[in-house]
């Protein structure tokens, strides 16, 4: 157990409420619920010391436990609404886990159920980047397609006239002229205890990027749920 001699806590965050897709974390892709898929992967990695569910929902808790997670606490109501931050939720889960297991975790990984295309290698690459590079945190990111970058983004004014979000955007017709952009894909976040518990940050201070250059999806609507199903089947993982 442990990674490079450092104890590791995995946290799967899955609250019961969702406006985009009702009961989103219990939706099934590839024959397994989203929370169940994240739980089973976390529980299968031998260098993760403990893996827990952070939820306010009894059904989600039971599903997570069925797929291998521990459930030593319930997420409090003040951390379960739409305005609760990931930092606050993770901070609570980290300290509650330490109190339950009577130990201190040097590192924690956050595995959001809404990114079901993750692999064990994605998680290990993220923790390796954190530890080997001596960084405060690490996060997986995906390259942003050129047509979604700020240089290709348009505005529409009150008179329905098109404008360019980036001044001089008309000059960036060729994608080769657009700078590289990336976006969070939710596959894995990793942080040191000092960074998250003591500092209350994830991305703001020395967070190294772990680039995942393959099709993945972070589910926020029904189409993305269907896309995840398609990608899992294409990869033979459904």
C-alpha positions as CSV (number, residue, x, y, z in Angstrom):
1,X,0.0,0.0,0.0
2,X,0.9,3.7,-0.4
3,X,2.6,5.4,-3.3
4,X,6.3,6.0,-3.2
5,X,6.1,5.7,0.6
6,X,3.2,8.2,0.9
7,X,-0.2,7.2,2.1
8,X,-3.0,7.8,-0.3
9,X,-6.7,8.5,0.2
10,X,-9.2,8.3,-2.7
11,X,-12.4,10.3,-2.5
12,X,-15.4,9.7,-4.8
13,X,-17.7,12.7,-4.5
14,X,-21.4,12.0,-5.4
15,X,-24.2,14.1,-4.0
16,X,-27.8,13.1,-4.6
17,X,-29.1,16.3,-6.2
18,X,-28.6,17.1,-9.9
19,X,-30.4,19.6,-12.1
20,X,-29.1,18.5,-15.5
21,X,-29.9,14.8,-15.1
22,X,-32.0,13.5,-12.2
23,X,-30.1,11.1,-10.0
24,X,-27.1,11.6,-12.3
25,X,-24.5,9.7,-10.3
26,X,-26.7,6.6,-10.3
27,X,-27.2,6.6,-14.1
28,X,-25.9,3.5,-15.8
29,X,-23.2,3.5,-18.5
30,X,-21.7,0.3,-19.8
31,X,-23.8,-1.7,-17.5
32,X,-22.6,0.0,-14.3
33,X,-23.7,3.1,-12.5
34,X,-21.5,6.1,-12.7
35,X,-20.7,6.0,-9.0
36,X,-20.2,2.3,-9.1
37,X,-17.7,2.5,-12.0
38,X,-15.6,5.1,-10.1
39,X,-15.9,3.1,-6.9
40,X,-14.8,-0.2,-8.4
41,X,-11.8,1.4,-10.1
42,X,-10.7,3.1,-6.9
43,X,-11.1,-0.1,-4.9
44,X,-9.0,-2.1,-7.4
45,X,-5.8,0.0,-7.1
46,X,-3.5,-1.6,-4.6
47,X,-1.4,1.5,-3.8
48,X,-4.5,3.4,-2.6
49,X,-4.6,3.0,1.1
50,X,-8.3,3.9,1.6
51,X,-11.1,4.7,-0.8
52,X,-14.3,6.5,0.5
53,X,-17.6,7.9,-0.8
54,X,-18.6,11.4,0.0
55,X,-22.3,11.7,-0.4
56,X,-25.5,13.0,1.3
57,X,-27.6,10.2,-0.3
58,X,-28.4,6.8,1.2
59,X,-28.9,5.1,-2.2
60,X,-25.7,6.4,-3.6
61,X,-23.9,5.4,-0.4
62,X,-25.2,1.8,-0.7
63,X,-24.2,1.7,-4.4
64,X,-20.7,2.9,-3.6
65,X,-20.3,0.3,-0.8
66,X,-21.5,-2.5,-3.1
67,X,-18.7,-1.6,-5.5
68,X,-15.9,-1.5,-2.9
69,X,-15.8,1.9,-1.2
70,X,-15.9,2.6,2.5
71,X,-18.6,4.9,3.8
72,X,-17.3,6.2,7.2
73,X,-19.3,9.4,7.1
74,X,-22.2,11.2,5.4
75,X,-21.6,14.6,3.7
76,X,-23.3,17.3,5.8
77,X,-26.2,19.3,4.2
78,X,-24.1,22.5,4.0
79,X,-21.7,20.8,1.6
80,X,-24.4,19.1,-0.5
81,X,-26.0,22.0,-2.3
82,X,-25.3,23.7,-5.6
83,X,-23.1,26.4,-4.0
84,X,-20.8,24.0,-2.1
85,X,-17.3,24.0,-3.5
86,X,-15.1,21.0,-4.4
87,X,-12.4,22.3,-2.0
88,X,-14.8,22.4,1.0
89,X,-16.2,18.9,0.2
90,X,-12.8,17.4,-0.3
91,X,-11.5,19.1,2.9
92,X,-14.3,17.6,4.9
93,X,-13.9,14.1,3.4
94,X,-10.1,14.2,4.0
95,X,-10.4,15.2,7.7
96,X,-13.4,12.9,8.3
97,X,-11.4,10.0,6.8
98,X,-8.4,10.7,8.9
99,X,-10.6,10.8,12.1
100,X,-12.2,7.5,11.1
101,X,-9.0,5.6,10.2
102,X,-6.9,7.3,12.9
103,X,-4.1,8.2,10.5
104,X,-2.9,11.1,8.3
105,X,-3.0,10.9,4.5
106,X,-0.1,12.6,2.7
107,X,-1.9,12.6,-0.7
108,X,-5.5,12.3,-1.8
109,X,-7.1,11.8,-5.2
110,X,-10.5,13.0,-6.2
111,X,-12.4,10.8,-8.7
112,X,-15.6,12.3,-10.0
113,X,-18.2,9.7,-11.1
114,X,-19.2,11.9,-14.1
115,X,-15.9,11.1,-15.9
116,X,-16.4,7.3,-16.5
117,X,-13.8,6.9,-19.2
118,X,-10.9,7.1,-16.6
119,X,-8.4,4.3,-16.3
120,X,-6.1,3.2,-13.5
121,X,-3.3,4.5,-15.6
122,X,-4.8,8.0,-15.6
123,X,-4.9,8.0,-11.8
124,X,-1.3,6.7,-11.5
125,X,0.0,9.2,-14.0
126,X,-1.6,12.0,-12.0
127,X,-0.1,10.9,-8.7
128,X,3.3,10.2,-10.3
129,X,3.3,13.8,-11.8
130,X,2.5,15.2,-8.3
131,X,5.1,13.2,-6.4
132,X,8.0,13.0,-8.9
133,X,7.7,16.6,-9.9
134,X,7.4,17.9,-6.3
135,X,4.3,19.8,-7.2
136,X,1.5,21.0,-4.9
137,X,-1.2,19.4,-6.9
138,X,-2.0,17.7,-10.3
139,X,-5.0,17.5,-12.5
140,X,-5.9,15.7,-15.8
141,X,-6.8,18.0,-18.7
142,X,-7.8,17.5,-22.3
143,X,-6.8,19.6,-25.3
144,X,-9.6,22.0,-26.2
145,X,-10.7,21.6,-29.9
146,X,-9.8,24.7,-31.9
147,X,-13.4,25.6,-32.6
148,X,-14.1,25.8,-28.9
149,X,-11.1,28.1,-28.0
150,X,-11.5,31.8,-27.1
151,X,-10.0,32.7,-30.5
152,X,-12.9,31.0,-32.3
153,X,-15.6,32.1,-29.8
154,X,-18.2,34.6,-31.1
155,X,-20.4,37.1,-29.3
156,X,-23.9,38.2,-30.4
157,X,-25.1,41.6,-29.3
158,X,-28.6,42.9,-28.5
159,X,-29.1,43.5,-32.2
160,X,-28.1,39.9,-33.1
161,X,-24.9,41.1,-34.7
162,X,-21.9,38.8,-34.5
163,X,-18.6,39.9,-32.9
164,X,-15.4,38.2,-31.8
165,X,-14.7,37.3,-28.2
166,X,-11.0,37.9,-28.7
167,X,-10.1,41.2,-30.3
168,X,-8.9,40.6,-33.8
169,X,-10.4,37.1,-33.8
170,X,-11.0,37.2,-37.5
171,X,-7.2,36.7,-38.0
172,X,-7.4,33.2,-36.5
173,X,-9.1,31.4,-39.3
174,X,-6.4,28.7,-39.4
175,X,-6.3,26.5,-36.4
176,X,-2.5,26.4,-36.6
177,X,-2.4,30.1,-35.5
178,X,-4.4,29.4,-32.3
179,X,-2.5,29.0,-29.1
180,X,-2.9,25.7,-27.2
181,X,-5.8,25.5,-24.7
182,X,-6.9,22.8,-22.3
183,X,-9.9,22.1,-20.2
184,X,-10.5,20.0,-17.1
185,X,-11.9,16.6,-17.8
186,X,-12.6,15.4,-14.3
187,X,-10.7,12.1,-14.6
188,X,-8.4,12.8,-11.7
189,X,-7.2,15.4,-9.3
190,X,-4.4,14.8,-6.8
191,X,-3.2,17.0,-4.0
192,X,-0.9,17.0,-1.1
193,X,-2.3,17.5,2.4
194,X,-0.6,20.8,2.8
195,X,-2.2,22.1,-0.4
196,X,-5.8,21.1,0.1
197,X,-6.3,20.7,3.9
198,X,-4.0,23.5,5.0
199,X,-4.0,25.8,2.0
200,X,-7.6,25.3,0.6
201,X,-6.4,25.2,-3.1
202,X,-6.4,22.7,-6.0
203,X,-5.5,24.5,-9.3
204,X,-4.3,27.9,-8.1
205,X,-0.8,27.1,-6.9
206,X,1.7,24.9,-8.7
207,X,-0.8,22.4,-10.1
208,X,0.8,20.3,-12.9
209,X,-1.2,19.3,-15.9
210,X,-1.5,15.6,-16.9
211,X,-2.6,15.7,-20.5
212,X,-5.0,13.0,-21.6
213,X,-5.1,13.0,-25.4
214,X,-7.9,10.6,-26.2
215,X,-11.7,10.9,-26.3
216,X,-13.2,11.3,-22.8
217,X,-16.4,12.8,-21.5
218,X,-17.4,14.7,-18.4
219,X,-21.1,14.1,-18.2
220,X,-23.4,17.1,-17.7
221,X,-26.4,16.3,-20.0
222,X,-28.2,13.4,-21.6
223,X,-26.2,13.5,-24.8
224,X,-22.9,13.2,-22.9
225,X,-24.4,10.2,-21.1
226,X,-25.1,8.6,-24.4
227,X,-21.6,9.6,-25.7
228,X,-20.0,7.9,-22.7
229,X,-21.9,4.7,-23.4
230,X,-20.8,4.8,-27.1
231,X,-17.1,5.4,-26.1
232,X,-17.1,2.6,-23.5
233,X,-18.5,0.2,-26.0
234,X,-16.0,1.2,-28.7
235,X,-13.2,0.6,-26.2
236,X,-14.7,-2.8,-25.2
237,X,-15.2,-1.7,-21.6
238,X,-19.0,-2.0,-21.6
